[in-house]
């Protein structure tokens, strides 16, 4: 029997892609929304059985506040966090906030589905090896002077970093061009260069890689459209319009 669920993620493209995949597998997707800060309102109003909560920054202060509110107002809803690994503090914070499970961002769809079913049944949904790894990292923290996200960011120009953020937000070529005040052909060239440098074949793959490695947060900090009226190279950029929750079948 399919699960009645919602998918929320900090990046609309990822939420939409996961929701579409689960819908094809027979589950009833009530909504796919971004960002996660609005998750509680949607869950309270729509009352799904399971909420998939995707974040690339599980250790950030307050990121799981919506899960705490869901537990207070809709305790029957099981929340499964999709997050990066290793992130032992993020895993601990997710369960402390009331999450029923934690799944790797790069888990196969079958693994996400299993976690949903376990969470709906009232069980904790986390792989034993993931839990062991989290405890091991918390007990014996390893110094990490560099990471994959930082390495990938060094390959991108400030303009390409902004393009990556816009791609992850689900913007098409024309919207990217309008937001950056460039020609659509130039925007298309920037997108192709980003895909080539990241070694991926599609915008969805680029967004998933960026979210999984933390590149997206670094790109937003270095060249994302939310950094103010000027890009890092000194050119003026348009203010990004605020996007509300995305519902399957509705285009914003």
VORO-822352 format. One record per atom (N, C-alpha, C): x, y, z; residue number from 1. Coordinates in steps of 0.05 Angstrom, whole numbers, plus 5000, padded with zeros to 4 digits. Atoms other than C-alpha are relative to their C-alpha. Last residue first. Layout:
REM residues N
ATOM east north   up seq
ATOM    X     Y    Z NUM
...
This chain:
REM residues 252
ATOM east north   up seq
ATOM 4998  4974 4990 252
ATOM 5112  5570 4789 252
ATOM 5014  5018 4981 252
ATOM 4974  4987 5006 251
ATOM 5087  5508 4756 251
ATOM 5000  5028 5010 251
ATOM 5001  4970 5000 250
ATOM 5032  5468 4788 250
ATOM 5027  5011 4994 250
ATOM 5020  4991 5018 249
ATOM 5024  5394 4771 249
ATOM 4996  5030 4998 249
ATOM 4999  5014 5026 248
ATOM 5062  5371 4832 248
ATOM 4976  5009 4982 248
ATOM 5019  5023 4999 247
ATOM 5058  5425 4886 247
ATOM 5001  4987 4973 247
ATOM 5007  5011 5026 246
ATOM 5116  5473 4896 246
ATOM 4982  4976 5004 246
ATOM 4999  5029 5002 245
ATOM 5119  5514 4959 245
ATOM 4991  4991 4973 245
ATOM 5016  5014 4980 244
ATOM 5132  5589 4951 244
ATOM 5002  4970 4995 244
ATOM 5015  5022 5011 243
ATOM 5189  5621 4913 243
ATOM 4985  4987 5023 243
ATOM 5004  5020 4979 242
ATOM 5215  5690 4931 242
ATOM 4982  4978 4989 242
ATOM 5027  5000 4989 241
ATOM 5239  5728 4871 241
ATOM 4997  4977 5019 241
ATOM 5014  5024 5005 240
ATOM 5314  5734 4864 240
ATOM 4972  5001 5012 240
ATOM 5008  5013 4975 239
ATOM 5339  5805 4863 239
ATOM 4983  4976 4994 239
ATOM 5028  4995 4992 238
ATOM 5371  5822 4797 238
ATOM 4995  4985 5026 238
ATOM 5017  5023 5005 237
ATOM 5446  5825 4791 237
ATOM 4973  5006 5011 237
ATOM 5026  4998 4987 236
ATOM 5494  5884 4784 236
ATOM 4983  4975 4993 236
ATOM 5022  4993 5018 235
ATOM 5565  5866 4764 235
ATOM 4973  5000 5016 235
ATOM 5005  4972 5000 234
ATOM 5621  5871 4816 234
ATOM 4977  5008 4981 234
ATOM 4983  4987 5020 233
ATOM 5652  5803 4803 233
ATOM 4993  5029 4996 233
ATOM 4972  4998 4992 232
ATOM 5624  5777 4869 232
ATOM 5018  5014 4980 232
ATOM 4985  5025 5001 231
ATOM 5553  5792 4846 231
ATOM 5029  5004 5008 231
ATOM 4976  5002 5017 230
ATOM 5518  5855 4867 230
ATOM 5012  4973 5002 230
ATOM 5003  4990 5027 229
ATOM 5447  5867 4891 229
ATOM 5024  4998 4982 229
ATOM 5004  4971 5001 228
ATOM 5451  5822 4952 228
ATOM 5000  5009 4971 228
ATOM 4979  4985 4985 227
ATOM 5479  5753 4967 227
ATOM 4997  5030 4998 227
ATOM 5011  4988 4976 226
ATOM 5415  5716 4949 226
ATOM 5020  5017 5015 226
ATOM 5017  4976 5005 225
ATOM 5434  5704 4877 225
ATOM 4989  5013 5024 225
ATOM 5028  5006 5004 224
ATOM 5491  5657 4896 224
ATOM 4984  5026 4997 224
ATOM 5010  4987 5024 223
ATOM 5564  5674 4884 223
ATOM 4970  4996 4995 223
ATOM 4980  4987 5017 222
ATOM 5608  5657 4942 222
ATOM 4988  5014 4976 222
ATOM 4985  4980 4984 221
ATOM 5558  5641 4998 221
ATOM 5020  5015 4982 221
ATOM 5019  4979 4993 220
ATOM 5510  5607 4949 220
ATOM 5015  5022 5016 220
ATOM 5006  4984 5024 219
ATOM 5567  5567 4919 219
ATOM 4982  5024 5006 219
ATOM 4976  4984 5005 218
ATOM 5590  5544 4988 218
ATOM 4996  5018 4975 218
ATOM 4998  4980 4980 217
ATOM 5520  5522 5005 217
ATOM 5024  5018 4996 217
ATOM 5021  4981 5004 216
ATOM 5513  5486 4939 216
ATOM 5001  5023 5020 216
ATOM 4992  4979 5020 215
ATOM 5581  5453 4944 215
ATOM 4979  5021 4997 215
ATOM 4999  4974 4987 214
ATOM 5560  5417 5008 214
ATOM 5009  5022 4982 214
ATOM 4973  4994 4991 213
ATOM 5579  5350 4977 213
ATOM 5002  5026 5015 213
ATOM 4987  5022 4985 212
ATOM 5510  5320 4972 212
ATOM 5027  5008 5011 212
ATOM 5012  5002 4974 211
ATOM 5475  5385 4952 211
ATOM 5014  4979 5018 211
ATOM 4995  4976 4985 210
ATOM 5523  5400 4896 210
ATOM 4989  4998 5028 210
ATOM 4972  5000 4992 209
ATOM 5521  5329 4870 209
ATOM 5007  5024 5018 209
ATOM 4997  5021 4980 208
ATOM 5445  5329 4871 208
ATOM 5029  4998 5010 208
ATOM 5012  4991 4975 207
ATOM 5441  5396 4836 207
ATOM 5003  4979 5022 207
ATOM 4983  4979 4989 206
ATOM 5491  5375 4782 206
ATOM 4989  5009 5027 206
ATOM 4976  5012 4989 205
ATOM 5455  5309 4771 205
ATOM 5018  5021 5013 205
ATOM 5008  5014 4976 204
ATOM 5389  5346 4762 204
ATOM 5024  4987 5014 204
ATOM 5003  4980 4978 203
ATOM 5421  5395 4714 203
ATOM 4992  4986 5026 203
ATOM 5025  4986 4999 202
ATOM 5445  5337 4671 202
ATOM 4999  5020 5022 202
ATOM 5012  4999 5025 201
ATOM 5507  5299 4648 201
ATOM 4973  5015 4999 201
ATOM 5027  5011 5000 200
ATOM 5555  5308 4705 200
ATOM 4986  5004 4973 200
ATOM 4999  5028 5010 199
ATOM 5630  5318 4708 199
ATOM 4973  4986 5001 199
ATOM 5008  5018 4979 198
ATOM 5627  5379 4753 198
ATOM 5000  4971 4991 198
ATOM 4980  4999 4978 197
ATOM 5668  5420 4704 197
ATOM 4993  4981 5023 197
ATOM 4974  5012 5009 196
ATOM 5626  5397 4645 196
ATOM 5020  5000 5023 196
ATOM 5003  5029 5003 195
ATOM 5559  5410 4679 195
ATOM 5026  4987 4993 195
ATOM 5003  5010 4973 194
ATOM 5581  5480 4701 194
ATOM 4998  4969 4999 194
ATOM 4973  5000 4988 193
ATOM 5607  5495 4631 193
ATOM 4999  4989 5028 193
ATOM 4985  5021 5011 192
ATOM 5540  5474 4601 192
ATOM 5028  4998 5012 192
ATOM 5011  5026 4989 191
ATOM 5502  5518 4649 191
ATOM 5017  4977 4989 191
ATOM 4992  5003 4972 190
ATOM 5547  5578 4633 190
ATOM 4991  4974 5011 190
ATOM 4971  5006 5000 189
ATOM 5537  5567 4558 189
ATOM 5010  4996 5028 189
ATOM 4998  5028 5008 188
ATOM 5461  5564 4567 188
ATOM 5029  4992 5000 188
ATOM 5009  5016 4977 187
ATOM 5463  5630 4606 187
ATOM 5003  4970 4994 187
ATOM 4978  4999 4980 186
ATOM 5503  5661 4550 186
ATOM 4994  4983 5024 186
ATOM 4978  5017 5011 185
ATOM 5453  5637 4498 185
ATOM 5024  5000 5019 185
ATOM 5006  5028 4996 184
ATOM 5396  5664 4542 184
ATOM 5023  4982 4989 184
ATOM 5015  5012 5022 183
ATOM 5429  5733 4541 183
ATOM 4995  4970 5006 183
ATOM 4983  5009 5021 182
ATOM 5451  5763 4608 182
ATOM 4982  4987 4978 182
ATOM 4998  4979 5021 181
ATOM 5416  5803 4661 181
ATOM 5020  4993 4979 181
ATOM 4972  4991 5001 180
ATOM 5431  5752 4716 180
ATOM 5005  5022 4980 180
ATOM 4991  4994 4973 179
ATOM 5358  5741 4736 179
ATOM 5029  5011 5000 179
ATOM 5013  4976 4990 178
ATOM 5334  5746 4664 178
ATOM 5011  5009 5027 178
ATOM 4991  4977 5016 177
ATOM 5385  5697 4638 177
ATOM 4988  5026 5010 177
ATOM 4973  4994 4992 176
ATOM 5371  5648 4694 176
ATOM 5011  5025 4986 176
ATOM 5002  4988 4973 175
ATOM 5297  5653 4681 175
ATOM 5028  5007 5010 175
ATOM 5010  4972 5003 174
ATOM 5308  5641 4606 174
ATOM 4998  5014 5027 174
ATOM 4981  4983 5013 173
ATOM 5352  5580 4619 173
ATOM 4991  5029 4998 173
ATOM 4993  5008 5027 172
ATOM 5306  5547 4669 172
ATOM 5019  5021 4988 172
ATOM 5004  4980 5021 171
ATOM 5306  5560 4744 171
ATOM 5009  4989 4973 171
ATOM 5019  5008 5020 170
ATOM 5297  5499 4789 170
ATOM 4995  5020 4978 170
ATOM 5025  4989 4992 169
ATOM 5330  5526 4852 169
ATOM 4978  4994 4979 169
ATOM 5010  5016 4978 168
ATOM 5388  5479 4838 168
ATOM 4973  5010 5010 168
ATOM 5008  5026 5011 167
ATOM 5398  5512 4771 167
ATOM 4987  4983 5022 167
ATOM 5026  4995 5014 166
ATOM 5398  5581 4804 166
ATOM 4990  4974 4988 166
ATOM 5020  4996 4979 165
ATOM 5452  5558 4854 165
ATOM 4973  5003 4986 165
ATOM 5006  5026 4986 164
ATOM 5493  5529 4797 164
ATOM 4978  5003 5021 164
ATOM 5016  5017 5018 163
ATOM 5487  5593 4756 163
ATOM 4992  4974 5014 163
ATOM 5027  4989 4999 162
ATOM 5512  5634 4815 162
ATOM 4981  4983 4983 162
ATOM 5011  5007 4973 161
ATOM 5573  5588 4822 161
ATOM 4971  5011 5002 161
ATOM 5009  5028 5002 160
ATOM 5584  5595 4746 160
ATOM 4989  4990 5027 160
ATOM 5024  5001 5016 159
ATOM 5586  5671 4753 159
ATOM 4989  4971 4998 159
ATOM 5023  4989 4985 158
ATOM 5635  5666 4811 158
ATOM 4974  5000 4984 158
ATOM 4997  4971 4998 157
ATOM 5680  5620 4769 157
ATOM 4976  5011 5017 157
ATOM 5020  4983 5012 156
ATOM 5678  5546 4784 156
ATOM 5007  5030 5003 156
ATOM 5000  5004 5029 155
ATOM 5735  5497 4794 155
ATOM 4980  5019 4986 155
ATOM 4977  4987 5012 154
ATOM 5750  5522 4864 154
ATOM 5001  4998 4970 154
ATOM 5005  4971 5003 153
ATOM 5679  5505 4883 153
ATOM 5023  5014 4987 153
ATOM 5016  4994 5023 152
ATOM 5692  5432 4868 152
ATOM 4995  5029 4996 152
ATOM 4985  5006 5024 151
ATOM 5749  5427 4917 151
ATOM 4985  5007 4975 151
ATOM 4981  4979 5004 150
ATOM 5710  5463 4971 150
ATOM 5017  4996 4975 150
ATOM 5014  4975 5008 149
ATOM 5652  5416 4963 149
ATOM 5019  5023 4995 149
ATOM 5007  5001 5029 148
ATOM 5697  5355 4963 148
ATOM 4986  5025 4991 148
ATOM 5022  5018 5006 147
ATOM 5728  5372 5030 147
ATOM 4993  5002 4970 147
ATOM 5012  4994 5026 146
ATOM 5789  5404 5060 146
ATOM 4977  4980 4996 146
ATOM 4991  4973 5009 145
ATOM 5824  5410 5128 145
ATOM 4987  5007 4973 145
ATOM 5005  5000 5029 144
ATOM 5782  5352 5155 144
ATOM 5007  5027 4989 144
ATOM 4995  4973 5011 143
ATOM 5805  5335 5226 143
ATOM 4996  4998 4969 143
ATOM 4976  4999 5017 142
ATOM 5774  5270 5250 142
ATOM 5002  5028 4988 142
ATOM 5002  4982 5023 141
ATOM 5727  5267 5309 141
ATOM 5026  5002 4985 141
ATOM 4973  4996 5010 140
ATOM 5735  5204 5351 140
ATOM 5000  5019 4976 140
ATOM 4981  5007 4979 139
ATOM 5674  5197 5396 139
ATOM 5029  5005 4992 139
ATOM 5004  4983 4977 138
ATOM 5628  5236 5350 138
ATOM 5020  4994 5022 138
ATOM 4990  4974 5007 137
ATOM 5657  5203 5288 137
ATOM 4997  5019 5024 137
ATOM 4971  5001 5002 136
ATOM 5649  5133 5317 136
ATOM 5011  5028 4995 136
ATOM 4989  5002 4973 135
ATOM 5578  5148 5339 135
ATOM 5030  5000 5000 135
ATOM 5005  4975 4986 134
ATOM 5559  5173 5270 134
ATOM 5012  4999 5028 134
ATOM 4981  4980 5010 133
ATOM 5593  5114 5236 133
ATOM 4997  5026 5014 133
ATOM 4974  5006 4990 132
ATOM 5555  5065 5280 132
ATOM 5021  5021 4992 132
ATOM 5001  4994 4971 131
ATOM 5489  5099 5264 131
ATOM 5028  4995 5013 131
ATOM 5001  4971 4999 130
ATOM 5503  5097 5189 130
ATOM 5001  5009 5029 130
ATOM 4973  4991 5005 129
ATOM 5524  5024 5195 129
ATOM 5002  5031 5001 129
ATOM 4982  5005 4977 128
ATOM 5459  5008 5230 128
ATOM 5028  5011 4995 128
ATOM 4983  5023 5004 127
ATOM 5418  5041 5174 127
ATOM 5019  4996 5023 127
ATOM 4972  4992 5005 126
ATOM 5367  5090 5200 126
ATOM 5017  4975 4998 126
ATOM 4991  5007 5027 125
ATOM 5291  5085 5202 125
ATOM 5028  5012 4996 125
ATOM 4978  4982 5007 124
ATOM 5267  5081 5274 124
ATOM 5012  4992 4973 124
ATOM 4972  5010 4994 123
ATOM 5202  5043 5276 123
ATOM 5020  5022 4993 123
ATOM 4992  4992 4973 122
ATOM 5131  5071 5282 122
ATOM 5028  4991 5008 122
ATOM 5007  5022 4981 121
ATOM 5102  5034 5222 121
ATOM 5008  5006 5028 121
ATOM 5029  5000 4998 120
ATOM 5103  5099 5181 120
ATOM 4991  4978 5020 120
ATOM 5008  4977 4984 119
ATOM 5177  5105 5197 119
ATOM 4970  5000 5003 119
ATOM 4993  5005 4972 118
ATOM 5191  5035 5172 118
ATOM 4990  5022 5018 118
ATOM 5018  5020 4990 117
ATOM 5152  5047 5108 117
ATOM 5006  4994 5029 117
ATOM 5027  4989 4998 116
ATOM 5188  5113 5094 116
ATOM 4981  4979 5013 116
ATOM 5000  4983 4977 115
ATOM 5256  5082 5108 115
ATOM 4972  5012 5005 115
ATOM 4999  5017 4976 114
ATOM 5243  5026 5060 114
ATOM 4999  5017 5025 114
ATOM 5026  5012 4997 113
ATOM 5223  5076 5006 113
ATOM 4999  4982 5025 113
ATOM 5018  4979 4990 112
ATOM 5286  5117 5016 112
ATOM 4972  4988 5005 112
ATOM 4993  4995 4972 111
ATOM 5327  5054 5009 111
ATOM 4983  5021 5013 111
ATOM 5010  5022 4985 110
ATOM 5291  5034 4945 110
ATOM 5006  5004 5030 110
ATOM 5028  4995 4995 109
ATOM 5303  5104 4917 109
ATOM 4988  4977 5017 109
ATOM 5017  5008 5022 108
ATOM 5378  5093 4924 108
ATOM 4971  5003 5008 108
ATOM 5012  5026 4998 107
ATOM 5414  5132 4979 107
ATOM 4983  4994 4975 107
ATOM 4994  5015 5024 106
ATOM 5455  5192 4957 106
ATOM 4989  4971 5001 106
ATOM 5009  4986 5024 105
ATOM 5424  5240 5007 105
ATOM 5004  4983 4975 105
ATOM 4980  4985 5016 104
ATOM 5436  5189 5062 104
ATOM 4987  5013 4976 104
ATOM 4991  5015 5023 103
ATOM 5375  5170 5104 103
ATOM 5021  5017 4985 103
ATOM 4979  4985 5014 102
ATOM 5356  5191 5174 102
ATOM 5011  4983 4978 102
ATOM 4980  5013 5016 101
ATOM 5293  5167 5210 101
ATOM 5020  5019 4987 101
ATOM 5003  5029 4997 100
ATOM 5237  5181 5258 100
ATOM 5021  4985 4985 100
ATOM 5001  5015 5026  99
ATOM 5256  5254 5268  99
ATOM 4997  4970 5006  99
ATOM 5024  5017 5003  98
ATOM 5238  5284 5336  98
ATOM 4997  4985 4974  98
ATOM 5022  4983 5008  97
ATOM 5285  5343 5343  97
ATOM 4974  4984 4997  97
ATOM 5007  4984 4977  96
ATOM 5335  5300 5381  96
ATOM 4976  5018 4995  96
ATOM 5016  5017 4981  95
ATOM 5332  5251 5324  95
ATOM 4993  5015 5025  95
ATOM 5025  5008 5013  94
ATOM 5353  5304 5273  94
ATOM 4983  4983 5019  94
ATOM 5018  4978 4998  93
ATOM 5405  5335 5320  93
ATOM 4973  4993 4988  93
ATOM 5009  4998 4972  92
ATOM 5440  5268 5329  92
ATOM 4979  5022 5003  92
ATOM 5016  5023 4994  91
ATOM 5442  5257 5254  91
ATOM 4989  5002 5028  91
ATOM 5026  4997 5014  90
ATOM 5467  5327 5242  90
ATOM 4981  4977 5006  90
ATOM 5015  4981 4984  89
ATOM 5521  5319 5295  89
ATOM 4973  5005 4988  89
ATOM 5009  5012 4975  88
ATOM 5544  5255 5260  88
ATOM 4984  5020 5018  88
ATOM 5011  4977 4986  87
ATOM 5546  5287 5191  87
ATOM 4989  4990 5027  87
ATOM 5004  5001 4971  86
ATOM 5587  5240 5148  86
ATOM 4990  5026 5011  86
ATOM 4984  5017 4982  85
ATOM 5543  5236 5110  85
ATOM 5029  5002 4991  85
ATOM 4973  5009 5008  84
ATOM 5494  5285 5079  84
ATOM 5013  4982 5021  84
ATOM 4978  4982 4995  83
ATOM 5420  5289 5094  83
ATOM 5027  4988 4992  83
ATOM 4981  5007 5021  82
ATOM 5351  5262 5079  82
ATOM 5023  5019 5003  82
ATOM 4981  4980 5010  81
ATOM 5311  5267 5143  81
ATOM 5017  4987 4979  81
ATOM 4975  5013 5007  80
ATOM 5250  5222 5154  80
ATOM 5018  5021 4988  80
ATOM 4982  4984 5016  79
ATOM 5191  5253 5191  79
ATOM 5026  4985 4996  79
ATOM 4973  5009 4997  78
ATOM 5134  5209 5216  78
ATOM 5018  5016 4981  78
ATOM 4985  4999 5025  77
ATOM 5068  5246 5223  77
ATOM 5029  4992 5005  77
ATOM 5004  5025 5015  76
ATOM 5026  5222 5282  76
ATOM 5016  5000 4974  76
ATOM 4982  5021 4990  75
ATOM 5055  5277 5327  75
ATOM 4997  4974 4984  75
ATOM 5009  5024 5015  74
ATOM 5021  5331 5284  74
ATOM 5018  4976 5008  74
ATOM 5027  4995 5011  73
ATOM 5023  5395 5326  73
ATOM 4989  4976 4984  73
ATOM 5019  4988 4981  72
ATOM 5081  5382 5374  72
ATOM 4972  5001 4989  72
ATOM 5005  5019 4978  71
ATOM 5120  5334 5331  71
ATOM 4980  5010 5020  71
ATOM 5016  5022 5010  70
ATOM 5111  5379 5271  70
ATOM 4993  4980 5022  70
ATOM 5028  4990 5001  69
ATOM 5137  5437 5312  69
ATOM 4981  4979 4990  69
ATOM 5009  4997 4973  68
ATOM 5201  5399 5329  68
ATOM 4971  5009 5001  68
ATOM 5006  5028 4992  67
ATOM 5209  5379 5256  67
ATOM 4990  5000 5029  67
ATOM 5025  5008 5010  66
ATOM 5203  5453 5236  66
ATOM 4992  4971 5008  66
ATOM 5022  4989 4985  65
ATOM 5259  5470 5285  65
ATOM 4973  4992 4988  65
ATOM 5021  5020 4995  64
ATOM 5305  5422 5249  64
ATOM 4978  5011 5018  64
ATOM 5010  5012 5025  63
ATOM 5349  5474 5216  63
ATOM 4978  4980 5004  63
ATOM 5028  4995 5007  62
ATOM 5352  5515 5279  62
ATOM 4990  4986 4976  62
ATOM 5019  4994 4978  61
ATOM 5428  5517 5285  61
ATOM 4972  5005 4989  61
ATOM 5005  4971 4997  60
ATOM 5463  5484 5225  60
ATOM 4980  5006 5022  60
ATOM 4988  4991 4975  59
ATOM 5485  5411 5236  59
ATOM 4996  5030 5005  59
ATOM 5015  5010 4977  58
ATOM 5436  5384 5184  58
ATOM 5012  5009 5027  58
ATOM 4987  4988 4977  57
ATOM 5463  5429 5129  57
ATOM 4987  4991 5026  57
ATOM 4971  5004 5004  56
ATOM 5448  5395 5062  56
ATOM 5016  5010 5024  56
ATOM 4983  4977 4994  55
ATOM 5375  5387 5080  55
ATOM 5029  4993 4996  55
ATOM 4973  5000 5011  54
ATOM 5319  5341 5056  54
ATOM 5015  5026 5007  54
ATOM 4989  4973 4994  53
ATOM 5257  5329 5099  53
ATOM 5029  5000 4991  53
ATOM 4971  5003 5007  52
ATOM 5214  5270 5075  52
ATOM 5011  5029 5001  52
ATOM 4988  4977 5012  51
ATOM 5147  5276 5111  51
ATOM 5029  4995 4996  51
ATOM 4971  4997 4998  50
ATOM 5107  5213 5125  50
ATOM 5008  5026 4986  50
ATOM 4991  5021 4982  49
ATOM 5033  5199 5139  49
ATOM 5030  5003 5005  49
ATOM 4991  5025 5013  48
ATOM 5012  5265 5110  48
ATOM 5007  4979 5020  48
ATOM 5000  5024 4984  47
ATOM 4971  5317 5149  47
ATOM 5008  4974 4985  47
ATOM 5007  5023 5018  46
ATOM 4957  5370 5097  46
ATOM 5001  4973 5013  46
ATOM 5024  4996 5016  45
ATOM 4953  5434 5139  45
ATOM 4992  4976 4984  45
ATOM 5023  4996 4982  44
ATOM 5001  5414 5195  44
ATOM 4974  5003 4983  44
ATOM 5007  5025 4987  43
ATOM 5050  5385 5144  43
ATOM 4976  5003 5018  43
ATOM 5011  5018 5019  42
ATOM 5049  5447 5101  42
ATOM 4991  4974 5013  42
ATOM 5026  4990 5008  41
ATOM 5059  5495 5159  41
ATOM 4986  4981 4981  41
ATOM 5020  5003 4978  40
ATOM 5114  5453 5189  40
ATOM 4973  5009 4991  40
ATOM 5010  5028 4998  39
ATOM 5153  5447 5124  39
ATOM 4978  4997 5020  39
ATOM 5029  5000 5001  38
ATOM 5160  5522 5111  38
ATOM 4987  4972 5003  38
ATOM 5010  4983 4978  37
ATOM 5232  5526 5135  37
ATOM 4970  5001 5000  37
ATOM 5009  5016 4977  36
ATOM 5247  5466 5090  36
ATOM 4989  5017 5023  36
ATOM 4979  5013 4985  35
ATOM 5249  5510 5028  35
ATOM 4989  4985 5024  35
ATOM 4974  4988 4992  34
ATOM 5219  5486 4983  34
ATOM 4994  5028 5010  34
ATOM 4998  4972 4993  33
ATOM 5159  5440 4971  33
ATOM 5029  5008 5007  33
ATOM 4971  4999 5000  32
ATOM 5136  5375 4939  32
ATOM 5007  5030 5003  32
ATOM 4987  4975 5008  31
ATOM 5063  5364 4957  31
ATOM 5031  4995 5000  31
ATOM 5018  4978 4995  30
ATOM 5011  5310 4972  30
ATOM 5013  5026 4991  30
ATOM 4984  4976 4993  29
ATOM 5052  5254 4940  29
ATOM 4980  5024 5003  29
ATOM 5017  4975 5004  28
ATOM 5011  5190 4940  28
ATOM 5016  5024 5010  28
ATOM 5005  4985 4976  27
ATOM 5059  5131 4931  27
ATOM 4984  5025 4994  27
ATOM 5026  5006 4989  26
ATOM 5055  5082 4873  26
ATOM 4993  5015 5026  26
ATOM 4999  5025 4986  25
ATOM 5127  5077 4851  25
ATOM 4974  4995 5016  25
ATOM 4999  5021 5020  24
ATOM 5117  5131 4798  24
ATOM 5000  4972 5013  24
ATOM 5027  5002 5012  23
ATOM 5096  5178 4854  23
ATOM 4999  4977 4980  23
ATOM 5017  5014 4981  22
ATOM 5161  5163 4890  22
ATOM 4972  4997 4990  22
ATOM 4991  5028 4999  21
ATOM 5203  5183 4830  21
ATOM 4982  4983 5018  21
ATOM 5008  5014 5025  20
ATOM 5163  5246 4818  20
ATOM 5007  4971 5001  20
ATOM 5029  5004 5000  19
ATOM 5170  5267 4891  19
ATOM 4990  4985 4975  19
ATOM 5005  5022 4982  18
ATOM 5245  5255 4889  18
ATOM 4970  4994 5001  18
ATOM 4989  5025 5012  17
ATOM 5253  5299 4827  17
ATOM 4993  4976 5018  17
ATOM 5017  5008 5022  16
ATOM 5208  5354 4854  16
ATOM 5008  4974 4988  16
ATOM 5026  5009 4989  15
ATOM 5243  5358 4921  15
ATOM 4982  4990 4978  15
ATOM 4996  5026 4987  14
ATOM 5311  5359 4887  14
ATOM 4974  4990 5011  14
ATOM 4995  5020 5021  13
ATOM 5291  5415 4839  13
ATOM 5003  4972 5012  13
ATOM 5025  5008 5013  12
ATOM 5260  5456 4896  12
ATOM 5004  4977 4979  12
ATOM 4998  4995 5028  11
ATOM 5323  5461 4937  11
ATOM 4977  4987 4985  11
ATOM 4991  4973 5003  10
ATOM 5320  5467 5012  10
ATOM 5001  5008 4971  10
ATOM 4971  4998 5002   9
ATOM 5278  5404 5011   9
ATOM 5008  5029 4997   9
ATOM 4990  4973 4998   8
ATOM 5208  5383 5027   8
ATOM 5030  5000 4999   8
ATOM 4971  4997 5003   7
ATOM 5174  5320 5004   7
ATOM 5007  5029 5002   7
ATOM 4991  4974 5010   6
ATOM 5104  5303 5028   6
ATOM 5030  4999 4998   6
ATOM 4976  4986 4990   5
ATOM 5073  5234 5039   5
ATOM 5003  5028 4988   5
ATOM 5009  4973 5005   4
ATOM 5014  5187 5035   4
ATOM 5021  5019 5012   4
ATOM 4999  4981 4977   3
ATOM 5048  5120 5031   3
ATOM 4990  5027 4991   3
ATOM 4984  4976 5002   2
ATOM 5027  5068 4981   2
ATOM 4999  5017 5024   2
ATOM 5017  4976 5000   1
ATOM 5000  5000 5000   1
ATOM 5018  5025 5000   1
